[in-house]
Amino acid sequence: MGLVIVNEISKLREIITEHKRNGKSIALVPTMGCLHDGHKSLMQKAHSIADITVASVFVNPIQFCPGEDYDKYPRTLDSDKLVAESAGVDIIFAPSVNEMYPDLQKFSDLTMVAPPYELTDIMCGKSRVGHFDGVETVVTKLFNIVQPDFACFGMKDIQQLFLIKKMVKDLNFPIEIIPCPLVREDSGLALSSRNKYLTEEQKKIALSLSKALFAIRGMYDAGVKETKKMFDTGLTNLDKNVELEYLEFVSFDTFKPVEFVGEATICALAARVGGVRLIDNIVLEV
């Protein structure tokens, strides 16, 4: 079958029901569109593990905080279709906001899925209050609509990945979450849809984010275990024009802060370059 674009929940459910009746396995790749090679790698992974690959393309309004870039977030469905097709995607689910949230007047009217506060009052959740409520709510809706056997999420959004895995476990979704590696440009900059906002000069400044993380990884590889020392090294490698939001070290398994690397640890950061918010991370393994 060729790539199909579906806009209605009822139509997608009909298609999925038919595939399941025929014994087909389903993999889902949730996206907000503006697809790049990072998304493509998720779709290729999904294509390799399931009979049918569904990619959602939906800019989810309830995960954007006041003052964020919802209105100007890139919507590029025509080019997204080409990326998805090249990665082996069978179905693009591209609903309208009204299709996903019928007659929604304000977010407080909506039943939400909320992750534990102690896991969202850190890192990205600390500055983006309510963001992960919006993420988990839309992902729950997509899980219920698509009924996938697998769902692929990138490790660039490492806090999101951790919270989705916990939600699936806590709420007994019969879905296997497949973590997929972070993908970088040749320069080292983590791929992101928001990179399109950066000028060439700002991209050069943004490279110091990955430079800081690689320096931290180098210290760990050299035997340094104390995260305070690695934190200081990270700061010295950031360009002076980078506005750092956080640079954190947390356990890969619990997402609790760590002072010494005695287990698999994530070093993650968020920063603004020219007003554009970027995230990146690196895994320190023992």
C-alpha positions as MATLAB code, in Angstrom:
seq = 'MGLVIVNEISKLREIITEHKRNGKSIALVPTMGCLHDGHKSLMQKAHSIADITVASVFVNPIQFCPGEDYDKYPRTLDSDKLVAESAGVDIIFAPSVNEMYPDLQKFSDLTMVAPPYELTDIMCGKSRVGHFDGVETVVTKLFNIVQPDFACFGMKDIQQLFLIKKMVKDLNFPIEIIPCPLVREDSGLALSSRNKYLTEEQKKIALSLSKALFAIRGMYDAGVKETKKMFDTGLTNLDKNVELEYLEFVSFDTFKPVEFVGEATICALAARVGGVRLIDNIVLEV';
ca = [
       0.000    0.000    0.000;
       1.101    3.558   -0.615;
       1.239    6.297    1.968;
      -2.210    7.418    3.123;
      -2.990   10.702    4.900;
      -5.912   10.476    7.311;
      -7.481   13.451    9.075;
     -10.421   11.860   10.907;
     -10.219    9.654   14.006;
     -13.108    7.475   12.842;
     -11.454    6.805    9.468;
      -8.120    5.948   11.082;
      -9.836    3.543   13.463;
     -11.487    1.796   10.532;
      -8.129    1.327    8.823;
      -6.384    0.162   12.011;
      -9.209   -2.281   12.815;
      -8.862   -3.840    9.365;
      -5.088   -4.220    9.728;
      -5.456   -5.791   13.163;
      -8.136   -8.145   11.840;
      -5.527   -9.301    9.339;
      -2.986   -9.902   12.105;
      -0.813   -6.875   11.349;
       1.327   -5.279   14.056;
       1.235   -1.479   14.403;
       3.996    0.983   15.307;
       3.306    4.638   16.112;
       5.651    7.617   15.789;
       4.074   10.718   17.391;
       5.391   13.982   15.919;
       4.465   17.642   15.610;
       5.632   17.661   12.000;
       8.403   19.768   10.471;
      10.107   16.429   10.009;
      13.895   16.068    9.866;
      16.371   13.183    9.866;
      15.821   12.629   13.593;
      12.129   11.951   12.969;
      13.059    9.877    9.927;
      15.226    7.616   12.086;
      12.242    6.995   14.385;
      10.056    6.116   11.425;
      12.666    3.796    9.964;
      12.913    2.023   13.309;
       9.123    1.708   13.468;
       9.050    0.362    9.912;
      11.655   -2.258   10.840;
       9.717   -3.669   13.815;
       6.076   -3.591   12.709;
       3.926   -4.422    9.707;
       2.225   -1.018    9.638;
       3.787    2.315   10.605;
       1.624    5.263   11.623;
       3.156    8.718   12.066;
       1.045   11.425   13.635;
       1.601   15.022   12.510;
      -0.152   17.298   14.978;
       0.997   20.556   16.563;
      -0.529   19.993   19.983;
      -1.754   23.291   21.480;
      -2.112   22.016   25.041;
       1.616   21.339   25.460;
       2.594   24.926   24.642;
       2.869   27.323   27.571;
       1.741   30.980   27.399;
       4.136   33.033   25.285;
       5.627   30.020   23.504;
       5.769   29.493   19.752;
       2.533   27.594   19.037;
       1.280   30.047   16.414;
       4.563   30.210   14.500;
       5.592   26.562   14.944;
       6.402   25.278   11.423;
       3.581   23.411    9.679;
       5.059   21.632    6.647;
       2.757   18.724    5.797;
       3.731   18.595    2.108;
       7.430   18.098    2.849;
       6.590   15.932    5.875;
       4.806   13.548    3.528;
       7.990   13.106    1.470;
      10.108   12.390    4.566;
       7.562    9.913    5.922;
       7.199    8.152    2.594;
      10.962    7.740    2.263;
      11.091    6.184    5.744;
       8.462    3.547    4.995;
       5.502    5.135    6.787;
       2.135    3.697    5.748;
      -0.236    6.202    7.365;
       0.114    9.855    8.363;
      -2.507   10.867   10.906;
      -2.858   14.638   10.559;
      -5.945   15.723   12.522;
      -7.172   19.260   13.089;
      -7.244   20.736   16.581;
     -11.030   20.446   16.582;
     -10.792   16.765   15.638;
      -8.547   16.057   18.620;
     -10.262   18.444   21.056;
     -13.865   18.975   19.876;
     -15.400   22.295   20.888;
     -12.550   23.019   23.288;
     -12.936   26.539   24.673;
     -10.262   26.450   27.369;
      -7.781   23.838   28.565;
      -9.368   23.685   32.017;
     -12.417   22.032   30.391;
     -10.312   19.080   29.244;
      -9.637   15.830   31.094;
      -5.846   15.755   31.399;
      -3.223   13.105   32.121;
      -0.731   14.493   34.628;
       2.657   12.940   35.464;
       4.017   13.037   39.049;
       4.873   16.563   40.162;
       8.288   15.558   41.536;
       9.272   14.386   38.044;
       8.034   17.513   36.267;
       9.232   20.181   38.704;
      12.732   19.672   37.282;
      14.498   20.361   34.008;
      12.079   21.193   31.161;
       9.004   20.873   33.355;
      10.216   23.495   35.806;
      10.164   26.323   33.285;
       7.353   24.912   31.132;
       4.661   24.437   33.762;
       1.920   22.139   32.467;
       3.883   21.162   29.352;
       4.116   17.485   30.227;
       0.427   17.347   31.159;
      -0.239   18.348   27.561;
       2.282   15.835   26.223;
       0.926   12.895   28.208;
      -2.674   13.822   27.392;
      -2.133   13.923   23.624;
       0.012   10.772   23.685;
      -2.708    8.974   25.654;
      -5.238   10.052   23.048;
      -2.981    8.844   20.230;
      -2.452    5.514   21.985;
      -6.222    5.089   22.336;
      -6.873    6.081   18.721;
      -4.083    4.075   17.051;
      -3.886    1.108   19.478;
      -0.224    0.489   18.552;
       1.890   -2.462   19.613;
       5.004   -0.263   19.591;
       5.657    3.464   19.908;
       8.992    5.075   19.013;
      10.283    8.142   20.868;
      13.600    9.938   20.457;
      16.113   10.314   23.256;
      16.642   14.015   22.526;
      13.498   14.717   24.542;
      14.881   12.595   27.356;
      12.546   13.805   30.116;
       9.562   13.242   27.842;
      10.782    9.706   27.072;
      11.170    8.884   30.766;
       7.693   10.199   31.606;
       6.039    8.376   28.700;
       7.663    5.102   29.758;
       6.439    5.630   33.307;
       2.928    6.505   32.121;
       2.742    3.333   30.020;
       3.822    1.261   33.011;
       1.593    3.036   35.559;
      -1.527    3.021   33.367;
      -1.007   -0.507   31.974;
      -0.895    0.380   28.304;
      -0.134   -2.807   26.301;
       2.478   -0.934   24.286;
       6.250   -1.356   24.041;
       8.061    1.976   24.079;
      11.093    1.956   21.790;
      13.760    4.565   22.703;
      15.671    5.791   19.644;
      19.077    7.513   19.673;
      19.454   11.276   19.471;
      20.498   12.338   15.954;
      22.937   15.191   15.308;
      23.927   17.315   12.369;
      27.467   16.717   11.107;
      28.480   19.760   13.142;
      27.310   18.101   16.366;
      24.174   20.224   16.829;
      21.215   18.100   17.941;
      18.569   17.952   15.237;
      15.455   19.934   16.131;
      12.542   21.464   14.247;
      13.378   24.704   16.063;
      16.824   24.837   14.449;
      15.000   26.452   11.516;
      14.566   29.557   13.645;
      18.349   30.003   13.995;
      20.481   32.213   11.787;
      23.815   30.814   10.603;
      25.596   32.871   13.276;
      23.236   31.598   15.969;
      23.841   28.015   14.818;
      27.553   28.539   15.461;
      26.730   29.773   18.968;
      24.375   26.831   19.525;
      27.200   24.404   18.752;
      28.615   25.196   22.171;
      25.743   23.181   23.706;
      26.997   19.905   22.274;
      30.586   21.067   22.852;
      29.793   21.407   26.571;
      28.210   17.944   26.687;
      31.100   16.327   24.814;
      33.541   17.970   27.244;
      31.561   16.528   30.157;
      31.611   13.112   28.523;
      35.367   13.462   28.067;
      35.805   14.139   31.785;
      33.717   11.080   32.634;
      35.739    8.925   30.230;
      38.882   10.221   31.953;
      37.608    8.941   35.293;
      35.872   11.964   36.846;
      32.744   10.931   38.773;
      31.802   14.124   40.621;
      29.036   15.920   38.749;
      29.922   19.320   40.249;
      33.288   19.214   38.479;
      31.638   18.169   35.230;
      29.049   20.935   35.646;
      31.801   23.556   35.923;
      33.495   22.195   32.808;
      30.214   22.333   30.928;
      29.730   25.991   31.827;
      33.186   26.967   30.644;
      32.440   25.472   27.205;
      29.218   27.410   26.647;
      29.343   30.464   24.426;
      28.805   33.736   26.314;
      25.727   34.385   24.173;
      24.002   31.215   25.342;
      21.292   31.806   27.944;
      21.443   28.622   30.028;
      18.178   27.401   31.539;
      19.535   24.274   33.207;
      22.395   21.787   33.154;
      21.403   18.727   35.176;
      22.729   15.282   36.036;
      20.033   12.688   36.766;
      19.816    8.913   37.060;
      18.820    7.218   33.828;
      16.593    4.841   35.815;
      14.906    7.146   38.356;
      15.497   10.686   37.038;
      16.650   11.695   40.518;
      19.581   14.150   40.710;
      22.998   12.569   41.252;
      26.146   14.082   42.750;
      28.428   11.227   41.724;
      28.123    9.015   38.666;
      27.758    5.523   40.100;
      25.093    4.371   37.663;
      23.902    5.234   34.174;
      23.432    8.996   34.259;
      21.906   11.550   31.917;
      23.533   14.950   31.555;
      20.857   17.187   30.034;
      20.630   20.877   29.292;
      18.274   23.487   27.941;
      19.288   26.927   26.734;
      18.189   29.796   24.554;
      20.138   31.091   21.607;
      18.697   34.235   20.080;
      15.461   33.535   21.898;
      15.207   29.982   20.479;
      14.904   27.295   23.162;
      17.079   24.238   22.492;
      17.587   21.010   24.416;
      20.328   18.391   24.293;
      21.712   15.580   26.422;
      24.313   12.889   26.637;
      24.273    9.536   28.429;
      27.121    8.741   30.819;
      27.311    4.979   31.183;
      29.162    2.913   33.796;
];
